[in-house]
Amino acid sequence: MKIQILGTGCAKCQLLEKNAREAVQELGLTAEIEKITNIDDIMSMGVMMTPALAIDNDVKIVGKVLTKDHIKELLTR
């Protein structure tokens, strides 16, 4: 599983990454967490607002910081 955090590195992007890492750890999953900070790469995924979260290249949420519990819910669907 690959989790992608899309954002330029702002505080919200960092919080989303932290929450994603904690969710993966609490669920005991093996996942690669990738930070995508290049604006061209972000836009190529159809994202116009950051932060955004993608799972296996599928954008799940845009413009919000999800809580750890919300991310866990996405990961277990």
Secondary structure, 3 states (H helix, E strand, C coil): CEEEEECCCCHHHHHHHHHHHHHHHHHCCCCEEEEECCHHHHHHCCCCCCCEEEECCEEEEECCCCCHHHHHHHHCC
